[in-house]
Amino acid sequence: MKCDACGKISVTGNNVSHSKRHTKRKWIPNIHHARMLVDGRKMRLKLCTRCLRTQALVQS
């Protein structure tokens, strides 16, 4: 999972409970497929929601 625009990827770390036990977990970016105009051609990109919002503002 990687955003084609900003390069955002998943990050690993630990869940820490109240008793301070550490268990592994992963934070995954919210990736969606979108068709965008890139250099005058329609391309299917994998974009995170933050990039979708900013690209929608740029294109309109």
Buried (B, 14 or more C-beta within 10 A) or exposed (E): EEBBBEEBEEEEEEEEEEEEEEEEEEEEBEBEEBEBEEEEEEEEBBBBEBBBEEBEEEEE
